[in-house]
């Protein structure tokens, strides 16, 4: 009768004070508010995600800010509104009434939540406890798909002490309304809220009493634009410049210095972005593997360049190109790579052979003419007879002509040898050119296949 109010009370006392004094006069906050102990107290809960504050991949911790709501029926907080100036609800101190001991299992730290000291009580005994909570919870974060990753973290609400016969849980709203509710979410940060799934289940520990728990799965997705601009695009630009560097002539040393500069630039780039990549002890994100593979491709490109430059330099010390190398590279590979100037070096080799045979024929003819036109008086000189001054002039002229022919033959042999060295150099240069084109196209195919594979994976993850 006291809970229903007394119409004979002092009318000068405000209705709120009379109602508050009446409700809390004989209230016992340490006892579950049911008249029959067999009655189960059902607590309906609701969660609205307000903001994603931080995601710590290294420590596997998620910090969110939520609006938490719960209501239950307190059988000791009921009154007749007609006896209290038609008051249907009143706010009471939360510390003065019984509040269910519902906690979040994933709590790892005390958040900086504002203190809301009051709860709303309606005349039929329904108590509404509405409060914002900063939740610092443990979450298994999968960063393999970074920066196109989607994280699924759970918030498990359960009574820490009371079993399901004393406190049961239910949803305040329908699961469909909870799933796509973004009415209060602040979506200007790095993370985007996709949906919130709800699931009720019972669990027991070592065949003890069953406990009720309500799980809310917060599914969030990272916005990748910042990381795409600051991580992927610079790496792609450096790889494109590495491919363009193959158009430098292979017989010049500029390509080696250019490739080394690119490799050093990429190393500095990795040092700069190392703090941006998430680090965990469990796994490595795919983008880290992507950077390592790009570095390996740059090293392979530099190695190929050094090999080609070594091949086309110091040709004077090299023998002729082996016939099987000519057949594979200068005939088969050129046809496969659509290189149509592969016959020009064989023509130069033919001209060189013709010059050599022509010089040898002239040398033999000169020697025969020299010995066939030898004067008899020269033989007398050889026999010991001293020639006269008048007969010495033709012999000296013949020796002079012989010496000139010998010098000319030597010059021709030198020119022939030099032309032969040049032909060898041209042959090795052509081999290096064809091999460079072949390795460049193989390298280009590898880079394109690698890029297409990663692009496809990231596209699937982004729009899945």
DRENTIDREN-586953 format. One record per residue (C-alpha): residue in one letter; x, y, z. Coordinates in steps of 0.02 Angstrom, whole numbers, plus 50000, padded with zeros to 5 digits. Layout:
N
AXYZ/...
This chain:
464
X500005000050000/X501445011850035/X502135009349860/X500485014649784/X500565031149878/X499465039250006/X498175052049953/X498155059150130/X499975064850118/X500475082850141/X499975091749980/X501325104950005/X502705092149974/X503185090949789/X502595075149704/X504355070049648/X504995070849827/X503515061149894/X503735047949758/X505615046549786/X505425045049974/X504055032249953/X505055021349831/X506715021449926/X506065021250105/X506145002550128/X507124997749971/X508514984449987/X509754987249845/X510744971549885/X509334959349842/X508724954849669/X507064964249649/X505794949949631/X504394944849747/X504564926549703/X506374920549703/X505954908349562/X505574922849444/X506964926549320/X507504944549295/X507634947549108/X508814961549057/X508604968348881/X510174976448814/X510624986648661/X512234993448586/X512485008148468/X514245011248404/X514705029548413/X516545029648359/X518055018648327/X519415026948429/X520925016048393/X521464999148328/X523094992848403/X523674978648290/X525254975248390/X524344972748557/X522754965948476/X521664978948562/X520134988248496/X519525004348576/X517735009348537/X516485021748604/X514725014748619/X513035019848684/X512505005748798/X510675003648848/X509844991048961/X508164989349047/X507394976949167/X505864975849279/X506054980049464/X504524973649556/X504894984649707/X504855000949607/X503025002149556/X501725015349595/X500045022049543/X500285038249443/X498585044749501/X499225046049679/X500785056149629/X500145069749515/X500125057849363/X502015055249366/X502415040349254/X504315040449267/X505635046849384/X507545047349385/X508355039249535/X510195037449586/X510945021749513/X511865018349674/X510225017749772/X509395003449678/X509854986049620/X510844985649455/X511284969449365/X513124964549363/X513264963849173/X515044965649109/X515964963748943/X517054948248940/X518334955948821/X518754970548937/X520654972748952/X520724990549020/X519625002949109/X519015015648982/X518775034049012/X516885033249019/X515855047549088/X514915043849247/X513005043949228/X512345043249408/X510485041449369/X509285028849296/X507495030949235/X506105021349325/X504345019949253/X502775017449355/X502594998949307/X504344995149372/X505374996149212/X507125002849246/X508125010449101/X509995012349121/X510735022448977/X512575026848976/X514035029548856/X515535018048878/X517295018648810/X517655000348780/X519454994048775/X519314975948723/X520414961848661/X520114957348479/X520934945148360/X521484957048222/X521934949748053/X523084961747959/X523544950547813/X522424960647696/X523084977547754/X522614990947699/X521034982747631/X520674973147790/X519004970147874/X519014966948062/X517684957648161/X517754960948349/X516514954548475/X515764962548631/X515074948948745/X513864954848880/X513514942749021/X513154942449206/X514754938749299/X513914929949445/X512074925949412/X511624910849309/X510264910449178/X508924905749307/X509214922149399/X509684934149257/X509274931149076/X509734942348928/X508774948048776/X508874961148639/X508064978048663/X507764980048475/X507584968248329/X509234961148260/X508904969248090/X508764986448170/X510374983748267/X511334977348116/X511224992548003/X511025006348131/X512305020048094/X511265034448157/X512525039748290/X514135033348211/X515485046348176/X516195039948012/X517545052947976/X518995042648040/X520065028747968/X518785015148000/X517065012747926/X515685003448018/X514914990047907/X513644982048025/X513374975448201/X512794957448219/X511954950948376/X511884933148440/X511204925348601/X511904909448674/X512084899648835/X513724893148901/X514314883449051/X516034880549127/X516474862749180/X514664856749190/X514174870549310/X512644881649296/X512244889249128/X512494907749097/X511674918848969/X512734929648857/X512354941648717/X513684944148584/X513804959448473/X514994957548325/X515644974548270/X516224973048089/X517304987548030/X518294990847872/X519845001647849/X519795015847723/X521295012347610/X521465029047518/X522825036047632/X523885020347622/X523615018647434/X524285036147404/X525725035347527/X526265017147510/X525705009047349/X525865023347223/X527695027847264/X528175009547252/X527275007847085/X528135023447018/X529855016647065/X529474999946981/X528895008946823/X530515018846819/X531485002646838/X530584995746685/X530905011846587/X532755010346632/X532904995346516/X532785007246368/X534505014246409/X535845006946291/X536584990946363/X538344995746307/X538375011346415/X538715012246600/X537275023946637/X536045009946662/X537015002446807/X537105019046901/X535265022146864/X534745005146934/X535835007347089/X535025024347120/X533305016547108/X533795002747228/X534455015247355/X532885025847335/X531775010747366/X532785006347522/X532525023847591/X530665022447548/X530525006247648/X531375014247798/X530135028647793/X528575017747780/X529145004647906/X528275014148047/X526655014947948/X526464996247924/X525564987048065/X526684975048160/X526104959348247/X526974943948313/X525714932648226/X525874936748042/X526474948947910/X525304959147800/X525314955447616/X525894973047576/X527504969547672/X527794954247563/X527404965247412/X528774977547462/X530024963447488/X529634955947318/X529794973047235/X531504974947316/X531984957547253/X531414962347077/X532494977947083/X533994967347136/X533644955046994/X533534969546872/X535204976546932/X536014959246920/X535384957246742/X536054974446696/X537774970446767/X537804954046670/X537354962646506/X538614976746530/X539974964046569/X539494954446412/X539634968946292/X541254976446362/X543074970746341/X542684961946179/X544504962046121/X544904948346245/X543434937346194/X543404923946058/X542114923245922/X540314920045971/X540014901245976/X538944894445837/X537614887545954/X537444904646035/X537224912445863/X535924899545818/X534914901845978/X535044920446004/X535434928045834/X534234917145736/X532904908945844/X532744922345979/X532754936745855/X531344928845758/X530394925745920/X530674943645982/X530314951245809/X532064958545787/X532364960145599/X534184966545588/X535024950345638/X535954947645470/X536994963545466/X538414956445570/X538624940945463/X538844952445312/X540234961945400/X541084945445442/X541024940645256/X541804957145203/X543194954845329/X543614937545260/X543664944445082/X544874958145134/X546004945345219/X546074934245065/X546414949444953/X547874955045062/X548654937745060/X548564936744869/X549374953844849/X550754949144969/X551174933144873/X551164942244705/X552344955544771/X553564942544834/X553564933344666/X553854949444569/X555264954044685/X556224937944662/X555844936544476/X556514953944434/X558114952144533/X559604959644433/X561154948544396/X562254962044467/X561414959844634/X561974941844634/X563744947944604/X563574959044754/X563014944044852/X564554934444789/X565734947344857/X566024958244705/X565884976544750/X564634985144633/X565025000944544/X564115016744587/X563195016344422/X562524998744448/X562025001344634/X560535012544601/X559334999044532/X559724987344679/X559385000744808/X557745004844720/X557234986444725/X557594985344912/X556605001244942/X555104994444848/X555214978044946/X555254987645110/X553744998145059/X552764982545009/X553184974545176/X552564989845272/X550964990245171/X550674971645206/X550934974645392/X549704989045390/X548434978545298/X548644964445423/X548404976645567/X546844983745487/X546204966145456/X546514961445637/X545664977145698/X544164973845585/X544104956245653/X544094962745833/X542734974945786/X541714961045709/X541904950845868/X541374966045969/X539864968645857/X539384950445873/X539474950846063/X538564967446064/X537164959945962/X537114944746078/X537004956446227/X535644966646143/X534574951446103/X534854943946276/X534424960746355/X532784961546259/X532384943546306/X532724946246492/X531804962746491/X530234954846421/X530324940546544/X530554953246685/X529094963446620/X527974948146614/X528444943746794/X528084961446856/X526424962246765/X525874945146828/X526354949947005/X525434966646993/X523864959146918/X523804945647052/X523964958047195/X522754970247114/X521454956547093/X521644950747274/X521514968347343/X520004972147233/X519124956547293/X519494960947475/X518944979047451/X517254975247372/X516874958547455/
